[in-house]
């Protein structure tokens, strides 16, 4: 009887709520506190498609300790002993702004300050004018947690390899010319690279030989130029266009609904004024909430 009672109680008990599934964080990209700043974990979607750092075989003839940047494949390699390298995903400068040739690491900074260059101020004052006086290091600083400064001929080239506060930019050609990494990757590379280390940027010919041809996918990320990726880009572009069309349609429906609500409110307002003997020209305006709805 006792067992029967227990079974009845168990059957009547409320089902146990399922615990929410936490996102899987890639090792090495967890949240971390550094120098008094809290860096969020990198979201898994930004690490898909080979975006996470990894040790790989390396066939180049650069010496260990060299940084090799491939702006076409949007990859950065830190060369190790034994024909191996650490590969990182990067964001690079928009066309015409990317760093070219070679240089050396002439300076390293943790949580660096930032100041837009004269060229940035001249070409995009709308973006950079308010920061002309500089910006202290921190979570809202474009250089992120670490910066490695590229020098040529003993002088600062004004290009940097640095962290980023925009994880979604990695894999794209979107920066003002510098080479961006996830903050976690910038911190990892910072500890590996030594002052004076050579930085080489591959030419298109060198990139094709080492990586093969690359293309931009429908979202602007660099991916291998293969028939599969070409087909996927075409399908993704269709899906993006369809999603945009749905968004426009939904906005139109919402605007139409707001217009109907406004019209109803207007009718009620004028009817109320008529009952009170108030002329339409003297009738109090519609509530601001209704006006705000129609303006959106």
SEMIRO-508091 format. One record per residue (C-alpha): x, y, z; chain; residue number from 0. Coordinates in steps of 0.25 Angstrom, whole numbers. Example, Ala and Ser with C-alpha at 12.3 -4.5 7.8 and 13.67 -1.06 7.14 Angstrom:
! residues 2
((49,-18,31),"A",0)
((55,-4,29),"A",1)
END
This chain:
! residues 296
((0,0,0),"A",0)
((11,9,3),"A",1)
((18,7,-10),"A",2)
((4,9,-17),"A",3)
((2,22,-10),"A",4)
((16,27,-14),"A",5)
((14,23,-28),"A",6)
((0,31,-28),"A",7)
((7,43,-22),"A",8)
((18,43,-32),"A",9)
((8,42,-43),"A",10)
((1,54,-38),"A",11)
((13,62,-36),"A",12)
((15,74,-45),"A",13)
((25,71,-56),"A",14)
((39,76,-53),"A",15)
((42,88,-61),"A",16)
((53,86,-71),"A",17)
((66,94,-68),"A",18)
((69,105,-79),"A",19)
((80,100,-89),"A",20)
((92,109,-87),"A",21)
((99,113,-100),"A",22)
((112,105,-102),"A",23)
((124,114,-101),"A",24)
((136,110,-109),"A",25)
((148,107,-100),"A",26)
((158,119,-100),"A",27)
((146,129,-103),"A",28)
((140,129,-89),"A",29)
((137,142,-82),"A",30)
((149,147,-75),"A",31)
((153,158,-65),"A",32)
((165,165,-69),"A",33)
((172,178,-63),"A",34)
((159,181,-56),"A",35)
((150,180,-69),"A",36)
((140,169,-71),"A",37)
((141,163,-85),"A",38)
((128,156,-90),"A",39)
((130,142,-96),"A",40)
((130,141,-111),"A",41)
((116,136,-116),"A",42)
((117,123,-123),"A",43)
((111,128,-136),"A",44)
((123,137,-138),"A",45)
((132,125,-137),"A",46)
((125,116,-147),"A",47)
((132,113,-160),"A",48)
((146,112,-155),"A",49)
((147,125,-148),"A",50)
((153,120,-135),"A",51)
((168,120,-133),"A",52)
((174,107,-136),"A",53)
((188,101,-137),"A",54)
((190,96,-152),"A",55)
((201,91,-161),"A",56)
((208,103,-168),"A",57)
((216,102,-181),"A",58)
((222,116,-182),"A",59)
((237,119,-180),"A",60)
((235,130,-170),"A",61)
((243,129,-157),"A",62)
((236,125,-144),"A",63)
((231,137,-137),"A",64)
((227,144,-150),"A",65)
((212,149,-152),"A",66)
((207,146,-166),"A",67)
((194,153,-169),"A",68)
((185,149,-181),"A",69)
((175,160,-184),"A",70)
((168,152,-195),"A",71)
((165,139,-186),"A",72)
((164,148,-174),"A",73)
((174,140,-166),"A",74)
((186,143,-157),"A",75)
((196,133,-154),"A",76)
((207,133,-143),"A",77)
((218,124,-148),"A",78)
((223,113,-139),"A",79)
((234,103,-139),"A",80)
((233,90,-147),"A",81)
((225,96,-159),"A",82)
((213,99,-150),"A",83)
((205,112,-147),"A",84)
((194,117,-139),"A",85)
((183,122,-148),"A",86)
((173,133,-144),"A",87)
((161,139,-151),"A",88)
((162,154,-154),"A",89)
((155,166,-159),"A",90)
((162,175,-169),"A",91)
((162,189,-175),"A",92)
((151,192,-186),"A",93)
((157,192,-200),"A",94)
((168,202,-201),"A",95)
((170,203,-186),"A",96)
((177,190,-183),"A",97)
((191,190,-178),"A",98)
((201,185,-189),"A",99)
((215,180,-189),"A",100)
((222,177,-177),"A",101)
((226,183,-163),"A",102)
((230,180,-149),"A",103)
((224,180,-136),"A",104)
((229,193,-130),"A",105)
((220,195,-118),"A",106)
((210,187,-110),"A",107)
((199,192,-100),"A",108)
((189,186,-91),"A",109)
((176,193,-92),"A",110)
((181,204,-101),"A",111)
((176,218,-103),"A",112)
((171,221,-117),"A",113)
((171,234,-125),"A",114)
((166,235,-139),"A",115)
((176,238,-150),"A",116)
((176,251,-158),"A",117)
((172,244,-170),"A",118)
((160,238,-162),"A",119)
((156,251,-157),"A",120)
((157,257,-171),"A",121)
((149,246,-178),"A",122)
((139,243,-168),"A",123)
((137,254,-158),"A",124)
((122,249,-155),"A",125)
((128,237,-149),"A",126)
((141,242,-143),"A",127)
((141,257,-140),"A",128)
((135,255,-125),"A",129)
((147,246,-122),"A",130)
((158,255,-128),"A",131)
((164,257,-114),"A",132)
((165,242,-112),"A",133)
((158,232,-104),"A",134)
((164,224,-92),"A",135)
((165,209,-92),"A",136)
((153,201,-88),"A",137)
((142,193,-92),"A",138)
((136,204,-101),"A",139)
((150,206,-108),"A",140)
((151,202,-122),"A",141)
((165,195,-120),"A",142)
((159,186,-110),"A",143)
((168,179,-99),"A",144)
((181,178,-106),"A",145)
((188,186,-118),"A",146)
((201,182,-125),"A",147)
((206,194,-133),"A",148)
((212,193,-147),"A",149)
((225,201,-150),"A",150)
((232,203,-163),"A",151)
((246,209,-163),"A",152)
((246,212,-148),"A",153)
((233,220,-149),"A",154)
((219,217,-146),"A",155)
((211,213,-158),"A",156)
((198,216,-151),"A",157)
((193,202,-154),"A",158)
((190,193,-142),"A",159)
((187,178,-139),"A",160)
((177,179,-128),"A",161)
((165,174,-121),"A",162)
((151,178,-124),"A",163)
((138,182,-117),"A",164)
((130,177,-129),"A",165)
((131,162,-130),"A",166)
((122,161,-142),"A",167)
((132,169,-150),"A",168)
((142,157,-150),"A",169)
((143,151,-164),"A",170)
((139,164,-171),"A",171)
((146,175,-178),"A",172)
((140,186,-170),"A",173)
((151,193,-162),"A",174)
((158,207,-164),"A",175)
((170,199,-168),"A",176)
((175,192,-156),"A",177)
((175,177,-153),"A",178)
((164,173,-143),"A",179)
((163,160,-135),"A",180)
((154,155,-124),"A",181)
((159,161,-111),"A",182)
((162,147,-106),"A",183)
((170,145,-118),"A",184)
((177,158,-117),"A",185)
((181,154,-103),"A",186)
((186,141,-107),"A",187)
((195,147,-119),"A",188)
((200,158,-110),"A",189)
((206,148,-100),"A",190)
((213,140,-112),"A",191)
((218,151,-120),"A",192)
((231,158,-116),"A",193)
((235,173,-119),"A",194)
((242,174,-132),"A",195)
((235,162,-138),"A",196)
((233,163,-153),"A",197)
((219,165,-159),"A",198)
((217,161,-173),"A",199)
((204,163,-181),"A",200)
((202,154,-193),"A",201)
((200,158,-207),"A",202)
((188,153,-215),"A",203)
((197,143,-222),"A",204)
((203,138,-209),"A",205)
((189,137,-203),"A",206)
((184,129,-215),"A",207)
((196,120,-214),"A",208)
((195,117,-199),"A",209)
((180,118,-197),"A",210)
((173,116,-211),"A",211)
((163,126,-216),"A",212)
((153,133,-206),"A",213)
((140,140,-208),"A",214)
((131,148,-199),"A",215)
((118,140,-195),"A",216)
((104,147,-194),"A",217)
((108,153,-181),"A",218)
((121,159,-185),"A",219)
((130,148,-179),"A",220)
((142,142,-186),"A",221)
((140,127,-190),"A",222)
((147,118,-199),"A",223)
((142,120,-214),"A",224)
((136,107,-216),"A",225)
((124,102,-224),"A",226)
((117,99,-211),"A",227)
((119,113,-205),"A",228)
((115,119,-218),"A",229)
((102,112,-218),"A",230)
((100,115,-203),"A",231)
((102,130,-206),"A",232)
((92,130,-216),"A",233)
((82,123,-207),"A",234)
((85,132,-195),"A",235)
((84,144,-204),"A",236)
((70,140,-208),"A",237)
((66,137,-193),"A",238)
((72,150,-189),"A",239)
((63,157,-199),"A",240)
((51,149,-195),"A",241)
((53,153,-181),"A",242)
((55,168,-184),"A",243)
((42,167,-192),"A",244)
((35,161,-180),"A",245)
((40,172,-171),"A",246)
((36,183,-181),"A",247)
((22,176,-181),"A",248)
((21,175,-166),"A",249)
((25,190,-165),"A",250)
((14,194,-175),"A",251)
((4,186,-168),"A",252)
((8,192,-154),"A",253)
((7,206,-161),"A",254)
((-7,203,-166),"A",255)
((-11,198,-153),"A",256)
((-6,211,-146),"A",257)
((-13,219,-156),"A",258)
((-26,212,-154),"A",259)
((-24,214,-139),"A",260)
((-21,229,-141),"A",261)
((-34,230,-150),"A",262)
((-42,224,-139),"A",263)
((-36,233,-128),"A",264)
((-39,245,-137),"A",265)
((-54,241,-139),"A",266)
((-55,239,-124),"A",267)
((-48,252,-121),"A",268)
((-57,260,-130),"A",269)
((-70,253,-126),"A",270)
((-67,257,-111),"A",271)
((-64,271,-115),"A",272)
((-78,272,-122),"A",273)
((-85,266,-110),"A",274)
((-78,277,-102),"A",275)
((-82,288,-112),"A",276)
((-67,290,-115),"A",277)
((-64,295,-129),"A",278)
((-54,285,-137),"A",279)
((-44,296,-138),"A",280)
((-43,297,-123),"A",281)
((-44,283,-120),"A",282)
((-32,278,-111),"A",283)
((-22,270,-119),"A",284)
((-21,255,-120),"A",285)
((-13,248,-108),"A",286)
((2,248,-111),"A",287)
((3,233,-110),"A",288)
((-6,231,-122),"A",289)
((2,242,-130),"A",290)
((15,234,-126),"A",291)
((8,221,-132),"A",292)
((5,227,-145),"A",293)
((19,234,-147),"A",294)
((26,221,-145),"A",295)
END
